[in-house]
Amino acid sequence: MGSEISRERIVATEKLIRPHIRRTPVIEVDGANFGLGASSICFKLDLMQHSGSFKTRGAFANLLMRRVPSVGVVAASGGSHGVAVAYAAARLGVPARIFVPSICSPAKIARIRNYRADFVVVGERYADVLVASESFAAQSGALPIHAFDQTETLCGQGTLGLELEGQVPDLDTLLVPVGGGGLIGGIAAWFERKVRVVAVEPEASPTMYRALTAGRPVDAEAGGIAAESLAPQRIGELVFPIACECVDRVVLVSDDAIRSSQRALWDVIRVVAEPGGAAAFAALLSGRYQTEKCERVGVVVSGGNTVAVDFDR
């Protein structure tokens, strides 16, 4: 694991971005409330972060740790990264252009617009908007802010692990949703196997699973209910060695399990999570991840950028 993404670097990043981010809450819930045998589950509610997801951490890390040209920044995003960059840029008075695919939810597009960032809808998937954003950066000189495969992004997302360790110091296992791997890469780098970090991916977009099976980042399927947030086609190059060294395993979950997770989070703790944000809990709720006796389990609820859902329809 590279020294650039280390506990020391994450500590320094946290000090820099702390004035701009929220210390999001942890809620501990008896597993029996969900029909589970686990004694308790600690939910890290980072969907309550500014801009509605953990990605605010990485966005501020990039804007505060890198030299930003007068023309501003550009980001490619399935949605939540774009919202986070737009928010951070607005707070710091930096111009921003955000490229999103056609599958981006109306809720996320509305938030990007509300933060007064320029946005462009192009293509159907993250891979399409990444190409468009790289072209714009080359032509304009704007600073590209990668959603996951950037040192500053990883260190920013790693601050969630730092924060959680202070809130729940006796955690055994942490379930983390995976798309490109920025969140789990930062968290796993922070914990350095002191906590069992488990990756959870949709069956329809298994980026980390395919990479670990192949021994390198490779293209994976990019579909399913959580495609806008957890389907970048392949895991990040910077993330992969961290995953090999510090991630315990990968658990795949179905779209139906993710929907059930969304519903359970609402029914029990009145949290409305987007599909990607509810994916980690789907592993526990569906039984794809089986807890051991007295195991203290944490779950990252990573995003809530979605329209209000009537679960009783």
PEPEUR-V675173 format. One record per pair of residues at least 6 apart in sequence whose ideal C-beta (glycine too) atoms are under 7 Angstrom apart, sorted by the first residue. I is the first residue (numbers start at 1). J is the second residue. Records with the same first field share a line. If there is no record, write none. Layout:
# PEPEUR-V675173
I = J / J
This chain:
# PEPEUR-V675173
1 = 189 / 241 / 242 / 245 / 246
4 = 151
5 = 151 / 154 / 155 / 189 / 238 / 242
6 = 189
7 = 190 / 192
9 = 155
10 = 155 / 158 / 159 / 162 / 186 / 189 / 190
11 = 162
13 = 61 / 155 / 156 / 159
14 = 159 / 162
16 = 64 / 65
17 = 57 / 60 / 61 / 64 / 156 / 159
20 = 60 / 91
21 = 49 / 50 / 56 / 57 / 60
22 = 48 / 49 / 50
23 = 163
24 = 44 / 45 / 46 / 48 / 49
25 = 45 / 48
26 = 42 / 43 / 44 / 164 / 167 / 168
27 = 43 / 45 / 269
28 = 40 / 42
29 = 40 / 41 / 43 / 268 / 269
30 = 40
31 = 37 / 38 / 39 / 40 / 41
33 = 268
34 = 264 / 268 / 285
36 = 284
37 = 291
38 = 291 / 297
39 = 294
41 = 284 / 297 / 299
42 = 168 / 171 / 297 / 298
43 = 269 / 299 / 301
44 = 160 / 164 / 298 / 300 / 301
45 = 271 / 301
46 = 53 / 54 / 160 / 300 / 301 / 302
47 = 53 / 273 / 277 / 301 / 302 / 303 / 304
49 = 56
50 = 56 / 87
51 = 83 / 84 / 87 / 111
52 = 80 / 83 / 111 / 303 / 304 / 305
53 = 80 / 84 / 302 / 303 / 305
54 = 157 / 160 / 183 / 302
55 = 80 / 81 / 84
56 = 84 / 87 / 88
57 = 156 / 157 / 159 / 160
58 = 152 / 153 / 156 / 157 / 182
59 = 84 / 85 / 88 / 145
60 = 88 / 156
61 = 152 / 153 / 155 / 156
62 = 145 / 150 / 152 / 153
63 = 73 / 88 / 89 / 92 / 94
65 = 152
66 = 143 / 152
68 = 94 / 143
69 = 141 / 142 / 143
71 = 95 / 140 / 141 / 142
72 = 89 / 94 / 95 / 96 / 142
73 = 85 / 89 / 94 / 96 / 142 / 143 / 145
74 = 97 / 133 / 136 / 137 / 142 / 144
75 = 81 / 82 / 85 / 98 / 133 / 145 / 147
76 = 99 / 126 / 129 / 130 / 132 / 133 / 147
77 = 98 / 100 / 129 / 147
78 = 101 / 104 / 126 / 228 / 229
79 = 100 / 104 / 105 / 108 / 228 / 229 / 305
80 = 108 / 229 / 303 / 305
81 = 147
82 = 98 / 100 / 108 / 112 / 119
83 = 108 / 111 / 112 / 305
85 = 96 / 98 / 145
86 = 96 / 98 / 112 / 115 / 117
87 = 115
89 = 95 / 96 / 117
90 = 115 / 116
96 = 117 / 118
97 = 117 / 118 / 120 / 136 / 142
98 = 112 / 117 / 119
99 = 120 / 122 / 129 / 132 / 133
100 = 109 / 119 / 121 / 129
101 = 123 / 124 / 125 / 126 / 128 / 129
102 = 121 / 123 / 124
103 = 124 / 227 / 228
104 = 228
105 = 228 / 305 / 306
106 = 307
107 = 305 / 306 / 307
108 = 305
109 = 119
111 = 305
112 = 119
113 = 119
120 = 132
122 = 128 / 129 / 132
123 = 129
125 = 222 / 231 / 233
126 = 231 / 232 / 233
127 = 233
133 = 144
134 = 144
136 = 142
137 = 144
146 = 153
147 = 153 / 180 / 182
148 = 180 / 181 / 182 / 236 / 239
149 = 180 / 236 / 237 / 238 / 239
151 = 238
153 = 182
154 = 182 / 185 / 186 / 189 / 238
155 = 186
156 = 186
157 = 182 / 183 / 186 / 187
158 = 186 / 187 / 189 / 190
160 = 187
161 = 186 / 187 / 190 / 191
162 = 190
164 = 298
168 = 298
170 = 296
171 = 195 / 296 / 298
172 = 195 / 196 / 295 / 296 / 297
173 = 195 / 196 / 198 / 295 / 297 / 298
174 = 187 / 195 / 197 / 198 / 298 / 300
175 = 198 / 200 / 280 / 283 / 284 / 289 / 297 / 299 / 300
176 = 183 / 184 / 187 / 197 / 198 / 199 / 200 / 280 / 300
177 = 200 / 230 / 276 / 279 / 280 / 300 / 302
178 = 184 / 199 / 200 / 201 / 207 / 208 / 230
179 = 207 / 229 / 230 / 231 / 232 / 276
180 = 207 / 232 / 235 / 236 / 239
181 = 208 / 235 / 236 / 239 / 243
182 = 236 / 239
183 = 302
184 = 197 / 199 / 247
185 = 236 / 238 / 239 / 242 / 243
187 = 197
188 = 197 / 242 / 243 / 246 / 247
189 = 242 / 246
191 = 197
192 = 246
193 = 246
196 = 248
197 = 246 / 247 / 248
198 = 248 / 249 / 251 / 289
199 = 208 / 247 / 250 / 251
200 = 251 / 253 / 279 / 280 / 282 / 283
201 = 207 / 208 / 209 / 230 / 250 / 252
202 = 224 / 226 / 230 / 253 / 255 / 258 / 279
203 = 252 / 253 / 254
204 = 221 / 223 / 224 / 255
205 = 220 / 221 / 222 / 223 / 224 / 227 / 230 / 231
206 = 220 / 221 / 252
207 = 220 / 232 / 234 / 235
208 = 235 / 243 / 250
209 = 250 / 252
210 = 218 / 220
211 = 217 / 218 / 235 / 240
212 = 243 / 250
216 = 240
217 = 234 / 235 / 237 / 240
218 = 234
219 = 233 / 234
220 = 233 / 234
222 = 231 / 233
223 = 231
224 = 231 / 255
225 = 255 / 258 / 259 / 275
226 = 258 / 275 / 276 / 279
229 = 274 / 276 / 303
230 = 276 / 279
251 = 283 / 288 / 289
253 = 279 / 282 / 283 / 286 / 288
257 = 282 / 285 / 286
258 = 275 / 278 / 279 / 282
260 = 282 / 285
261 = 278 / 281 / 282 / 285
262 = 273 / 275 / 278
263 = 311
264 = 285
265 = 271 / 273 / 278 / 281 / 301
266 = 272 / 311
271 = 301
272 = 304 / 306 / 308 / 309
273 = 301 / 303 / 304
274 = 303 / 304 / 305 / 306
276 = 302 / 303
277 = 301 / 302 / 303 / 304
278 = 301
280 = 299 / 300
281 = 299 / 301
283 = 289
284 = 297 / 299
291 = 297
